[in-house]
Amino acid sequence: MRTFKKYLILSIFSFPLVLQAQVAPTLLELIEAAKTNDTTIEQLNLESQSNSLDQQKLKDIFLPQLEISGKGGYMNTTARFISPEIGIPAIKPIFPGAFFPEGSFNNNFTTSGFETAGKIEAKMLIYSGGKVKHLKQAIQDKNNANEALLIKNQDEIITQISKSYDQFALLINSKKVLEESKKRLDENKKTAEKALGYGLITPYEYKKIELAQATLDSKMVEYDGKKELLISQLYLLTGIDKERLALIQPNLEKIEYLVTDQNIESRSELKAIDYGMKAIDNKIKAEKTWWIPKVQAYTSLSYLGLYNTNLSSSKELIAGTNTKLDYNLTNFNLFPIFQAGIGFKWNVFDGNEGKHEVEKAKIDRKILENKKTDTERKLQLNLTNTQVNYTTTSSQIEMKAKAKQIAKNALTQAEKEFRYGLIKSSQLIEAEADVETAELDYQTAIFNQRRAAIELMKATQNLSLDKL
């Protein structure tokens, strides 16, 4: 029973430790984290969101717009009227020369009181002359160009992260090579101690082995520094904890890639330029619609009210009648005041603004055409270079593997001859250094072949994590 309780207590305390056990991130996790952490990709995503908002804004331009307005306040206004000289044709035959002299009617009319007004107005664009249609397509093309650039940046991230990941493997394999060399030197040192005791080798030759051990120790320290630098680099790129990054233990394997399509037409750089030119073409079409009339429907419902309003004149309306105007409007309302109809706007001449915009867009398109031509040349040259480099690095692996085997066989023979005193310690150390170099050259050849394969995949726009 005590044993069971003890086991239960240990299990309870060890359970959180099991949950906290960290696992090394995979290559896929590193790449996805780097994509999330990359500011260039974030910027492209924000631009795509902005384009989507512009697209929605153009769609909503045909929706009705409803506006409600109103006002209220005190009004006081005076109008002065002075009659001109007016002849009256109807009485001239009877009274020749009959007329009202200028200024015979001279009066001021004053209106004061409270005024209120309200209005509900709706309007809707019916026809934009085709401008909205072309602008919508231009924004869509711009968004497609952003998506193509997004693929390009994602490929760059895969390239950068996979390189750091493979550098981890290269470092780990290098450490294994150094540890194996250290073991062999330790064994050979024991042999050298016996040989020194029997006088078969000189103290100088014995010191040579100790020097080789010290050199290996310094390389081990250098390895730790390189690993720490690599961990810091991946931490900045991905944001993953350094403790987890330190657990990475990848293997270097040759990438087999067969090029089935040797054209560069699918490259995202060219797609982005093509979409950019399409966007400019649609912008040109939109600018050319400046002269087409725009049609809009509208309707409104209004109210006008006057309260406690007084109408008065400063003088008699008719001379000698003592009839000044002094009238109170207790409540005067106009409702409903309804309007509905269709209006249009036609720019007969816009000061050549539309013409200049079209000319500027044509220049921008020509710039993109030149850029596309230059990009095609560079990408074609890059494809040729990557194919040659891939073939070269792939063949190097086989040659480095043969060199490694030859160096190992030579070291085995040197160790036998050293035990029998047939060679000096310096020759044994040289054989050991040859094995170390051959091992590292072989691992480096695989590393270089992977870089070349990835660049070739990028050159044909066929970079896939499954192949890595």
PyMOL commands that set and color helices and strands:
alter all, ss='L'
color gray80, all
select helices_A, chain A and resi 2-19+27-37+39-62+89-91+131-197+203-238+242-245+268-291+353-419+425-459+465-467
alter helices_A, ss='H'
color red, helices_A
select strands_A, chain A and resi 65-82+86-87+99-100+106-127+294-316+324-345
alter strands_A, ss='S'
color yellow, strands_A
deselect
rebuild
show_as cartoon
